[in-house]
Amino acid sequence: MNENTVSPANAAGPQPYRVGFLLIDNFTLVALASAIEPLRMANQLTGSELYTWQLLSRDGDTVKASDGIAIAPDGSIADKKTFDIVIVVGGVDITRSFTNKEVHWLQNQAQRKVLLGAVCTGAYVLASGGLLDGYNCSAHWECLAALQERFPRVNCTNHLYTLDRDRMTCTGGSVPMDMILSMIGRQHGKALTNAICDMFVCDRVRPDNEQQRTPLRRLLTTAQPKLAEVTELMEANIEEPIELEELASYVGISRRQLERLFLKHLNCTPSRYYLKLRLDRARQLLKQTTCSIIEVASMCGFVSAPHFSRCYRKYIGISPKEERAALWSIKQLDEPNDGSVAELPTSSFKALRVAQAEPTYGAVNFLAAPLRVGTPKVAVTG
């Protein structure tokens, strides 16, 4: 953690620490609640107004969360309000849910030396204004590919949250609570943080460097260090895949030994595992960027678009072109015609349709069939 981040001096004095939450359309409600509740509890437990918070929207209008619940903000970004920190609350379909108006306002806040933060996918909005250039940042893991490809000057991490100088960014779900509790601890001491955790039946504040998704290689490091080394090499060489003979040589074992390790511990061949990594990466790029299918194929180590399409259809079930077309089509947002839902769609139905249509989330299909042992081998070099 950077020692210069959100220092206790920022909260010094009798005035409460002023927090503004900028709500982006389709924001995730759980991330917002996770960030606000520790502030409320800090005030409750101390009997004093340590923190104030206000919800803001682009024009002061009601903002809908990703679950369809409408939130009435306290005001708009045009209001003359002063904050110590502004936190962008992102969510579903982040690449199409904000405008230049929010970005320009955030840039103005940065010029006024206001601390900036983001939860869930909100980091994408900050990055769009160049406000994360040269910074380390965290975002929901499904948004990381879009951030890395679109904003190469931003150093994306897989950490739960990142505190870097005058920026605070974190992933989604309950993680904003950890980030805010960390801030409260620095400003008012660990005793208050512990008391808040007790009230929320929270056993601990997770550290900022804890990873949001544990890479397979970390699980294998102790039990199977050779296998961990190989999977790390694969993950680091997606665009230019390494031949299996070379992989085995790098870690000091034979190709046959390498194949036995994969079959025993991962239930697939090295070639199939490597292919899965590349196709998973391709699916993220198709969903999260505007790169052409040919560009995506090249970025993921396939020598031709037709070969890429064949492999993609075999693994995902649809072609890359169909994947891209389905994402950007808004026809599925219309009322269903199968008669299975009432004429006035429920909030849950609308939320599902929005999630299915947007290009940033949904990078992993829970029902997607895994790669199976025994299927025809595909050349690692693509």
C-alpha positions in Angstrom: 0.0 0.0 0.0 1.3 3.4 -0.9 2.0 5.4 2.3 0.8 8.6 0.7 -2.7 7.4 0.2 -5.6 9.1 1.9 -3.7 10.0 5.0 -5.4 10.7 8.4 -4.5 14.3 8.0 -7.2 14.5 5.4 -9.8 13.9 8.1 -8.3 16.3 10.7 -10.4 19.1 12.2 -14.0 19.4 13.5 -15.6 19.1 10.1 -16.9 15.7 8.9 -15.2 14.0 6.1 -17.3 14.6 3.0 -17.9 11.7 0.6 -19.6 12.0 -2.7 -20.9 8.9 -4.6 -21.3 9.4 -8.4 -23.9 6.9 -9.5 -23.4 5.6 -13.1 -26.4 4.1 -14.9 -26.7 0.4 -14.1 -24.5 0.6 -11.0 -24.4 -2.3 -8.7 -26.4 -1.7 -5.5 -24.5 -4.1 -3.4 -21.2 -2.1 -4.1 -22.9 1.2 -3.1 -24.3 -0.2 0.1 -21.0 -1.9 1.0 -19.3 1.5 0.7 -21.9 3.6 2.6 -22.7 1.3 5.5 -19.3 1.5 7.2 -19.6 5.3 7.1 -23.0 5.2 8.8 -21.8 2.8 11.4 -18.7 4.9 12.2 -21.0 7.8 13.0 -23.4 5.6 15.0 -20.7 4.0 17.2 -18.9 7.3 17.9 -22.0 9.3 18.4 -20.6 12.0 16.1 -20.8 12.9 12.5 -17.4 11.7 11.3 -18.6 11.3 7.8 -21.2 12.8 5.5 -22.2 11.3 2.1 -24.3 12.4 -0.8 -25.4 10.5 -3.9 -24.9 12.3 -7.2 -26.1 11.7 -10.7 -25.3 13.3 -14.0 -28.4 15.6 -14.1 -29.9 15.0 -10.7 -32.4 12.5 -12.1 -33.2 9.1 -10.7 -30.6 6.4 -11.5 -31.4 2.8 -11.9 -29.2 0.1 -10.4 -28.4 -3.1 -12.3 -31.2 -4.9 -10.5 -33.8 -2.3 -11.7 -34.2 -0.5 -8.4 -34.4 3.3 -8.9 -32.4 5.5 -6.6 -33.2 9.2 -6.1 -29.9 11.1 -5.7 -29.3 14.0 -3.4 -28.3 16.2 -6.3 -26.5 16.5 -9.6 -22.8 17.1 -10.5 -23.8 20.7 -11.5 -24.5 21.5 -7.9 -21.9 23.6 -6.0 -20.9 21.0 -3.5 -17.5 20.4 -2.0 -16.1 16.9 -1.2 -13.0 15.4 0.3 -13.4 12.3 -1.9 -15.6 11.4 -4.8 -16.2 7.7 -5.5 -17.5 6.5 -8.9 -20.0 3.7 -8.5 -20.0 1.6 -11.7 -21.7 -1.7 -12.6 -23.2 -3.4 -15.7 -22.5 -2.2 -19.2 -20.0 0.4 -18.0 -18.5 1.2 -21.4 -21.9 2.6 -22.5 -23.3 3.9 -19.3 -21.6 7.2 -18.8 -21.0 10.4 -20.8 -18.3 13.0 -21.2 -20.2 15.2 -18.8 -19.3 12.9 -15.9 -15.7 12.5 -17.1 -15.2 16.3 -17.3 -16.7 16.8 -13.9 -14.3 14.2 -12.4 -11.4 15.9 -14.2 -12.4 19.2 -12.6 -12.5 17.5 -9.2 -9.0 16.2 -9.7 -7.8 19.7 -10.6 -9.2 20.8 -7.3 -7.2 18.1 -5.5 -10.2 16.1 -4.5 -9.4 12.5 -3.9 -11.0 10.1 -6.4 -12.2 6.6 -5.9 -14.1 3.9 -7.8 -16.0 0.7 -6.9 -16.9 -2.3 -9.1 -16.3 -1.1 -12.7 -16.1 2.6 -11.8 -12.4 2.6 -12.5 -13.2 2.5 -16.2 -14.9 5.9 -16.0 -11.8 7.4 -14.2 -9.5 5.8 -16.8 -11.6 7.3 -19.6 -10.6 10.8 -18.4 -6.9 9.9 -18.0 -7.4 10.0 -14.2 -5.7 6.7 -13.6 -2.7 7.1 -16.0 0.4 6.1 -14.1 -1.7 4.7 -11.2 -2.2 1.2 -9.9 -5.9 0.3 -9.9 -8.4 -2.4 -9.1 -11.7 -3.2 -10.8 -14.1 -6.1 -11.1 -12.2 -9.0 -12.7 -14.6 -9.1 -15.7 -13.7 -5.4 -16.5 -9.9 -5.9 -16.3 -9.5 -6.9 -20.0 -11.3 -3.8 -21.2 -9.2 -1.6 -19.0 -5.9 -3.1 -20.0 -6.6 -3.0 -23.7 -8.3 0.4 -23.8 -6.0 2.2 -21.3 -2.4 0.9 -21.5 -1.1 3.7 -19.2 -3.2 2.3 -16.3 -1.5 -0.5 -14.3 -4.4 -2.9 -13.6 -4.0 -5.3 -10.7 -6.0 -8.3 -9.6 -6.0 -7.0 -6.0 -9.3 -6.6 -4.1 -8.6 -2.9 -3.7 -5.8 -0.5 -4.5 -4.7 2.6 -2.6 -2.3 4.6 -4.7 -1.6 8.2 -3.6 -4.8 10.2 -4.2 -6.7 7.3 -5.8 -8.8 4.5 -4.2 -10.2 1.8 -6.4 -11.7 -1.6 -5.7 -13.6 -4.5 -7.1 -17.3 -5.1 -6.6 -19.6 -7.0 -4.3 -18.7 -6.7 -0.6 -15.1 -5.5 -1.3 -16.0 -1.7 -1.0 -16.6 -2.4 2.6 -13.0 -3.5 3.1 -11.7 -0.5 1.3 -13.8 2.0 3.3 -13.0 0.2 6.5 -9.4 0.5 5.7 -9.8 4.2 5.2 -11.7 4.6 8.4 -9.0 2.7 10.2 -6.3 5.0 8.9 -8.3 8.1 9.9 -9.8 7.0 13.2 -7.9 4.0 14.4 -8.2 0.2 14.4 -10.5 0.1 17.5 -13.3 1.8 15.5 -12.8 -0.5 12.6 -13.0 -3.5 14.8 -16.2 -2.2 16.4 -17.8 -1.7 12.9 -16.7 -5.2 11.9 -18.5 -6.6 15.1 -21.7 -4.8 14.2 -21.6 -6.2 10.7 -20.6 -9.7 11.8 -17.5 -9.3 9.7 -14.6 -11.4 10.9 -11.8 -9.2 9.4 -10.9 -6.4 7.0 -9.3 -8.0 4.0 -5.9 -6.4 3.0 -5.6 -4.4 -0.2 -3.2 -6.9 -1.8 -5.4 -9.9 -1.4 -6.5 -11.1 -4.9 -10.1 -11.1 -6.0 -9.6 -14.4 -7.9 -6.9 -16.8 -6.8 -4.9 -17.8 -9.8 -4.5 -21.6 -10.3 -0.8 -21.3 -10.1 -1.1 -20.1 -6.4 -3.1 -23.1 -5.5 -0.5 -25.4 -7.2 2.6 -23.6 -6.0 3.2 -25.7 -2.9 1.8 -29.1 -4.1 2.9 -29.0 -7.7 5.5 -26.2 -8.3 6.5 -27.4 -11.8 2.8 -27.3 -12.9 2.4 -23.9 -11.3 5.4 -22.6 -13.3 4.1 -23.9 -16.5 0.6 -22.4 -16.1 2.2 -19.1 -15.2 4.2 -19.2 -18.4 1.1 -20.0 -20.4 -0.9 -17.1 -18.8 2.0 -14.7 -19.6 2.3 -15.8 -23.2 -1.2 -15.7 -24.7 -0.4 -13.7 -27.9 2.7 -15.8 -28.8 2.1 -19.3 -27.4 5.1 -21.3 -26.4 5.6 -24.8 -27.8 5.0 -27.6 -25.2 8.6 -28.9 -25.7 9.9 -25.4 -24.7 7.5 -25.2 -21.7 8.8 -28.5 -20.4 12.4 -27.5 -21.0 11.9 -24.2 -19.1 10.8 -26.0 -15.9 13.3 -28.8 -16.3 11.1 -31.8 -17.1 10.2 -33.8 -20.2 7.2 -33.2 -22.4 5.8 -36.7 -21.3 6.2 -35.7 -17.6 4.4 -32.4 -18.3 1.5 -34.2 -20.0 1.2 -36.6 -17.0 1.1 -33.7 -14.6 -1.7 -32.0 -16.5 -3.7 -35.2 -16.9 -3.3 -36.1 -13.2 -4.0 -32.7 -11.6 -6.0 -30.8 -14.2 -7.7 -33.6 -16.0 -6.7 -32.4 -19.4 -3.7 -32.2 -21.7 -1.4 -29.2 -21.7 -2.5 -28.3 -25.2 -6.2 -28.2 -24.2 -5.5 -26.2 -21.1 -3.5 -23.6 -23.1 -6.2 -23.4 -25.7 -8.8 -22.8 -23.0 -6.7 -19.9 -21.6 -6.5 -18.4 -25.1 -10.2 -18.8 -25.8 -11.2 -17.4 -22.4 -9.0 -14.3 -23.2 -10.6 -14.0 -26.6 -14.1 -14.1 -25.2 -13.2 -11.2 -22.8 -11.8 -9.2 -25.7 -14.8 -9.8 -27.9 -17.1 -8.7 -25.0 -15.1 -5.9 -23.6 -13.4 -4.2 -26.6 -14.2 -3.1 -30.1 -11.2 -4.9 -31.6 -12.0 -6.7 -34.8 -12.3 -10.5 -34.8 -9.0 -10.7 -36.8 -7.3 -8.5 -34.2 -8.7 -10.7 -31.3 -7.5 -13.8 -33.1 -4.0 -12.4 -33.4 -3.9 -11.2 -29.7 -4.8 -14.7 -28.6 -2.1 -16.5 -30.7 -4.2 -17.8 -33.6 -2.6 -17.6 -37.0 -5.8 -17.1 -38.9 -9.4 -15.9 -38.2 -11.0 -19.1 -39.7 -9.0 -21.3 -37.4 -9.9 -19.1 -34.5 -13.6 -19.2 -35.4 -13.6 -23.0 -35.6 -11.9 -23.3 -32.2 -14.2 -20.7 -30.6 -17.4 -22.4 -31.9 -16.2 -25.7 -30.7 -15.5 -24.4 -27.1 -18.1 -21.7 -26.7 -20.9 -23.0 -28.9 -21.2 -20.0 -31.1 -18.9 -18.2 -33.5 -17.0 -15.0 -32.6 -19.2 -13.1 -35.0 -22.3 -14.4 -33.4 -20.9 -13.6 -29.9 -20.2 -10.0 -30.9 -23.5 -9.5 -32.7 -25.5 -10.9 -29.8 -23.8 -8.5 -27.4 -24.4 -5.3 -29.3 -27.9 -6.1 -30.3 -30.6 -4.4 -28.2 -33.4 -6.3 -29.7 -33.5 -8.7 -26.7 -34.3 -5.7 -24.5 -37.8 -5.6 -26.0 -40.7 -7.3 -24.4 -40.5 -11.1 -24.7 -42.8 -12.8 -27.3 -42.8 -16.3 -25.9 -45.6 -15.6 -23.5 -43.6 -16.7 -20.5 -43.5 -13.3 -18.8 -46.3 -10.8 -18.2 -46.9 -8.0 -20.6 -45.1 -5.6 -18.3 -41.7 -7.2 -17.7 -40.6 -7.4 -14.1 -37.5 -5.7 -12.8 -35.7 -9.0 -12.6 -36.5 -9.8 -16.3 -35.3 -6.3 -17.4 -32.1 -6.7 -15.4 -31.4 -10.1 -17.0 -31.9 -8.7 -20.5 -29.6 -5.7 -19.8 -26.9 -8.1 -18.5 -27.2 -10.3 -21.5 -26.9 -7.5 -24.0 -24.0 -5.5 -22.5 -20.4 -6.0 -23.7 -18.5 -5.8 -20.4 -19.9 -8.2 -18.0 -20.9 -11.8 -18.5 -17.4 -12.8 -19.6 -17.8 -16.2 -18.0 -20.8 -18.3 -18.8 -21.7 -20.4 -15.7 -23.2 -23.1 -17.9 -20.4 -23.1 -20.5 -19.1 -26.6 -21.1 -15.6 -27.2 -19.9 -12.9 -28.6 -22.1 -12.9 -32.3 -22.0 -10.1 -34.8 -22.0 -10.1 -37.0 -25.1 -11.2 -34.4 -27.6 -9.1 -33.9 -30.7 -5.8 -32.0 -30.0 -5.5 -28.5 -31.3 -2.0 -27.1 -32.1 -0.8 -24.8 -29.4 0.7 -22.4 -32.0 -2.8 -21.8 -33.4 
